Amino acid sequence: MTTVMAVLTLLCVLACLLPALPQQHWWVRGFDFPRLQIAVLAALLLLSHGVLLDTSRDVVQAMIGVTAACLVYQLWWIIPYSVFFPKEVPDARGGPRLPRLRLMTANVLTPNRNAEALLALVERYRPDVLVTLESDDWWQQQLDRLSPDYPHSMKCPQDNLYGMHVYSRWPLIDPQIEFLVEDAVPSMHALLQMPGGTRLRMHFLHPAPPSPTENEESAERDAELMVVAKKLEGCREPVIVTGDLNDVAWSRTTRLFRKKSGLLDPRVGRGMYNTYHADYPFFRWPLDHVFHSSHFAVCQLRRLPGFGSDHFALFSELALVAERVNDEQGLQADADTDRQVDALIAQQDVSVDDVPKPGS
């Protein structure tokens, strides 16, 4: 039994150490995702050590210490995405007087044909902007039924799992579709004009993940996130970046994106809002994101019911405050941030100038 527990402890240690390696191969970066699951397994393993083994033995005590360290390490990454951590974005104050944006992000899963369930969610939650990922021509035909209520749109149907559509109640100014890193992976960029005349800068992203069936490394995904982050550095206007980023909220890459861009994560202090995988409750993590500048406060944030996709839709309602809130919110860039960002961008043939600045 001691040997079995020792092997399990070693596996737990490896699961903690692998994501710390400066490697971009898919099977290494894959360990960024299940930190909650690894924490649960470490806690169960810790309990098993105490119940099944002789805790007076030095080797068992060492195993307990190592497993406890693994548990604490994993919790350090994920605790910010719980109610036990201070909220990074404040709750909205001021009632209905503040202008508000209701946003829904939904990865539809291309083979999924349950469009009625998604349209029912749109009818129920009434987003001002709907963005869909993995939407092809068939999905476009179904979504176009929204046109009477959503007269403004951006459409890029594709059958390679990277189609993208945006439907908006409000005007989209200077809309642009770009293929920043990969020729078949689009992103969308526009100014959203709110009813009161305020314009929001919107970026919709869906970079390809590192996986054995996609890109063997995370270089393409990382470069796309970093080049957008660099483009947004120092931006003083209201900004929202949303989409399926194929990365978890707590990964080093996402944290680096937030440091460079200065954008905030409304989930911090509220919950994980795990949107993937809809079919397997134990294997879920937050892949669909909404990041925004400090011009906003949170009215509500929800993971919506399933609609046949492997993702749940993410719904957010944000209130636009009069001015930027404290710029010291969120993750702060350090002396090494620029070097890391530039190194990730340099791996791909992409420039900050390739990222549109709508309205400029």
C-alpha positions in Angstrom: 0.0 0.0 0.0 2.9 2.4 0.8 4.3 1.8 -2.6 1.0 2.5 -4.3 0.6 5.7 -2.3 4.1 6.7 -3.1 3.5 6.3 -6.9 0.2 8.4 -6.6 2.1 11.1 -4.7 4.8 11.2 -7.4 2.1 11.6 -10.1 0.5 14.4 -8.1 3.9 16.2 -7.9 4.4 15.8 -11.6 1.0 17.2 -12.3 2.0 20.3 -10.3 5.4 20.7 -11.8 4.7 20.2 -15.5 2.8 23.4 -16.1 5.7 25.3 -14.6 7.9 24.2 -17.4 8.6 26.8 -20.2 7.3 24.3 -22.8 4.4 24.9 -25.2 3.7 21.3 -26.2 0.0 20.4 -25.9 0.5 17.7 -23.3 2.5 20.0 -21.0 0.1 23.0 -21.4 -2.8 20.6 -20.9 -2.0 20.5 -17.2 -2.8 24.2 -16.9 -6.5 23.2 -17.2 -7.4 20.7 -14.5 -6.0 22.5 -11.4 -9.3 22.2 -9.5 -9.5 18.5 -10.3 -5.9 17.9 -9.3 -6.6 19.8 -6.0 -9.5 17.5 -5.3 -7.4 14.4 -6.0 -4.6 15.8 -3.8 -7.1 16.3 -1.0 -8.4 12.7 -1.4 -4.8 11.4 -1.5 -3.9 13.4 1.6 -6.9 11.8 3.4 -5.9 8.4 2.2 -2.4 8.8 3.6 -3.8 9.5 7.0 -6.3 6.6 7.0 -4.4 3.8 5.2 -0.8 4.4 6.2 1.3 4.4 9.3 1.8 8.1 9.9 4.6 7.5 12.4 6.9 6.5 9.6 9.2 9.1 8.2 8.5 8.2 4.6 4.7 8.5 5.2 5.2 11.9 6.8 7.2 13.1 3.9 4.5 11.9 1.5 1.9 13.8 3.5 4.0 16.9 3.5 4.6 16.7 -0.3 0.9 16.1 -1.0 -0.2 18.9 1.2 2.2 21.2 -0.6 0.7 20.1 -4.0 -2.8 20.9 -2.6 -1.8 24.3 -1.4 0.0 25.1 -4.7 -3.1 24.2 -6.8 -5.4 26.2 -4.5 -3.1 29.2 -4.9 -4.0 29.3 -8.6 -7.8 28.7 -8.3 -8.8 30.4 -5.1 -9.1 33.8 -6.8 -12.0 32.3 -8.8 -14.1 31.6 -5.7 -16.2 33.6 -3.3 -13.4 33.4 -0.8 -11.4 36.0 -2.7 -12.1 39.8 -3.0 -13.9 40.8 -6.1 -11.7 42.3 -8.8 -14.6 44.1 -10.4 -17.2 45.8 -8.1 -20.9 45.2 -8.2 -22.9 47.8 -10.1 -24.3 50.6 -8.0 -26.7 53.3 -9.1 -29.5 51.1 -10.4 -30.9 51.4 -13.9 -29.5 54.9 -14.5 -26.1 53.5 -15.6 -25.9 52.4 -19.3 -25.7 48.6 -19.4 -24.5 46.0 -21.9 -25.9 42.5 -21.9 -23.5 40.1 -23.6 -23.8 36.4 -24.4 -20.9 34.2 -25.7 -21.7 30.8 -27.0 -19.5 28.1 -28.6 -22.3 26.2 -30.5 -20.2 23.1 -31.4 -20.5 22.9 -35.2 -22.2 19.4 -35.4 -24.7 20.4 -32.8 -28.1 21.1 -34.5 -30.1 22.1 -31.5 -30.4 25.7 -32.6 -33.8 26.1 -31.0 -32.4 25.7 -27.5 -29.8 28.4 -28.1 -32.5 30.7 -29.6 -34.6 30.1 -26.6 -31.8 31.2 -24.4 -31.4 34.4 -26.5 -35.1 35.0 -26.1 -35.0 34.5 -22.4 -31.9 36.5 -21.5 -32.2 39.2 -24.3 -28.5 40.0 -24.8 -27.6 43.2 -26.6 -24.8 41.4 -28.3 -24.6 37.7 -29.1 -21.3 36.2 -30.3 -21.1 32.6 -31.5 -18.1 30.4 -32.1 -17.9 27.3 -34.3 -20.9 28.5 -36.3 -21.0 27.4 -39.9 -23.4 28.1 -42.8 -26.2 26.0 -41.2 -25.9 27.9 -37.9 -25.9 31.2 -39.8 -29.2 30.3 -41.4 -30.7 29.6 -38.0 -29.2 32.7 -36.3 -30.3 35.0 -39.1 -33.8 34.5 -37.6 -32.6 37.0 -35.0 -32.1 39.7 -37.6 -35.3 41.7 -36.9 -34.2 42.2 -33.3 -30.4 42.1 -34.1 -30.1 44.2 -37.3 -26.3 44.6 -37.0 -24.0 41.7 -37.5 -20.6 40.3 -38.5 -20.5 36.9 -40.2 -17.7 34.5 -40.9 -19.2 31.0 -41.4 -16.7 28.2 -41.6 -16.9 24.4 -41.4 -13.5 24.0 -39.6 -14.7 24.7 -36.1 -13.6 28.3 -36.3 -16.6 30.0 -37.8 -17.7 33.2 -35.9 -20.8 35.4 -35.8 -21.8 38.5 -33.9 -25.4 39.8 -33.8 -26.1 43.1 -32.2 -29.1 45.3 -31.3 -26.8 48.3 -31.6 -24.7 49.6 -34.4 -21.3 48.1 -35.1 -19.0 50.8 -36.3 -16.0 50.0 -38.5 -16.4 46.2 -38.2 -13.4 44.2 -39.3 -12.7 40.5 -39.6 -9.0 39.5 -39.4 -7.0 36.3 -39.5 -4.2 37.4 -37.1 -2.1 34.3 -36.8 -3.6 31.4 -38.7 -5.2 31.7 -42.1 -8.4 29.8 -41.1 -8.8 31.2 -37.6 -10.7 34.5 -37.7 -11.1 37.2 -35.1 -13.6 40.1 -35.1 -13.2 43.7 -34.1 -15.6 46.6 -34.0 -16.9 49.7 -32.1 -20.2 49.1 -30.5 -22.4 52.2 -30.3 -24.6 52.2 -27.2 -28.0 54.0 -27.3 -26.6 57.0 -25.4 -23.8 57.5 -28.0 -21.0 55.9 -26.0 -18.8 53.6 -28.1 -17.2 50.5 -26.8 -14.2 48.8 -28.4 -15.0 45.1 -28.9 -12.6 42.3 -29.8 -14.0 38.8 -30.4 -11.4 35.9 -30.3 -11.3 32.2 -30.8 -7.7 31.1 -31.2 -6.9 27.4 -31.8 -5.9 25.3 -28.8 -2.9 23.2 -28.2 -4.1 19.6 -28.7 -3.1 16.4 -30.5 -5.8 17.2 -33.1 -5.2 20.9 -33.5 -1.8 22.6 -32.9 0.9 20.5 -31.2 2.0 23.6 -29.4 0.3 26.6 -27.8 2.4 29.1 -29.8 -0.4 30.2 -32.2 -2.9 30.7 -29.4 -0.4 32.5 -27.2 0.8 34.8 -30.0 -2.8 35.8 -30.8 -3.6 36.6 -27.2 -0.4 38.5 -26.6 -0.6 40.6 -29.8 -4.1 41.7 -28.8 -3.0 42.4 -25.3 -0.1 44.6 -26.5 -2.5 46.5 -28.8 -4.7 47.3 -25.8 -1.9 48.4 -23.5 -2.6 51.9 -22.3 -6.0 52.1 -24.0 -8.1 54.7 -22.2 -11.5 53.9 -23.9 -13.9 51.2 -22.8 -12.8 47.8 -24.0 -14.3 44.3 -24.0 -12.5 41.1 -25.2 -14.7 38.0 -25.3 -14.8 34.6 -26.8 -13.6 31.1 -26.4 -9.9 31.6 -25.8 -9.1 27.9 -25.4 -7.2 28.7 -22.2 -8.3 28.7 -18.6 -8.6 31.9 -16.5 -5.7 31.0 -14.2 -3.1 29.9 -16.8 0.2 31.8 -17.0 -0.7 32.9 -20.6 -4.1 34.3 -19.6 -2.6 36.0 -16.6 0.1 37.5 -18.9 -2.6 38.7 -21.3 -4.3 40.5 -18.4 -1.1 42.0 -17.1 -0.2 43.4 -20.5 -3.7 44.6 -21.6 -4.7 45.9 -18.2 -8.1 44.2 -18.5 -10.1 42.8 -15.6 -11.8 39.5 -15.0 -15.3 39.8 -13.5 -15.1 36.1 -12.3 -12.4 36.9 -9.7 -14.1 36.8 -6.3 -17.3 35.5 -7.8 -16.7 32.0 -9.2 -15.1 29.9 -12.0 -18.2 29.8 -14.2 -16.8 26.7 -15.9 -18.2 26.6 -19.5 -16.5 23.4 -20.8 -17.1 20.4 -20.8 -20.9 20.5 -20.6 -21.3 16.7 -20.7 -18.7 15.8 -18.0 -19.3 17.6 -14.7 -15.9 16.5 -13.2 -14.0 17.7 -16.2 -14.9 21.3 -16.4 -12.9 24.5 -16.6 -13.5 28.1 -17.7 -12.6 28.4 -21.4 -15.1 31.1 -22.5 -14.2 34.5 -21.2 -15.2 38.2 -20.9 -12.4 40.6 -20.0 -13.0 44.3 -19.8 -11.4 47.6 -18.9 -12.1 49.2 -15.6 -14.9 51.3 -17.0 -17.4 48.6 -16.0 -19.0 47.2 -13.0 -20.9 43.9 -12.8 -24.7 43.6 -12.7 -24.8 39.9 -13.2 -22.7 37.0 -14.5 -24.2 33.6 -15.4 -23.3 30.3 -16.9 -26.5 29.4 -18.9 -28.2 26.0 -19.2 -26.9 23.6 -21.8 -28.2 23.7 -25.4 -26.6 20.6 -26.9 -23.0 22.0 -27.3 -20.0 20.8 -25.4 -19.8 24.4 -24.0 -22.3 26.3 -21.9 -23.0 29.8 -22.9 -21.7 32.6 -20.8 -23.9 35.6 -20.0 -22.7 38.9 -18.5 -24.4 42.2 -17.8 -22.0 45.1 -17.3 -22.8 48.6 -16.2 -20.7 51.4 -17.8 -19.6 53.7 -15.0 -18.9 57.4 -15.7 -15.1 57.1 -15.6 -12.4 54.5 -15.3 -12.3 52.9 -11.9 -9.0 52.5 -10.0 -6.3 51.5 -12.5 -4.6 49.5 -9.7 -7.3 46.8 -10.0 -6.4 43.5 -11.6 -3.0 42.0 -12.3 -0.1 44.4 -12.4 2.7 44.1 -15.0 6.2 43.6 -13.7 9.7 44.1 -15.2 9.5 40.7 -17.0 6.1 41.2 -18.6 7.2 42.9 -21.8 10.0 40.4 -22.4 7.6 37.4 -22.1 4.9 39.0 -24.3 7.4 39.9 -27.0 8.9 36.4 -26.9 5.5 34.8 -27.5 4.6 37.2 -30.3 7.9 36.7 -32.0 7.2 33.0 -32.5 4.6 33.8 -35.1 4.5 36.0 -38.2 2.2 38.6 -36.5 2.5 42.3 -35.6 0.7 44.6 -33.3 -0.2 46.6 -36.4 -2.2 43.6 -37.6 -4.7 44.0 -34.8 -7.4 46.5 -35.9 -8.2 49.6 -33.9 -11.8 50.2 -35.0 -12.7 53.8 -35.6 -9.1 54.9 -35.9 
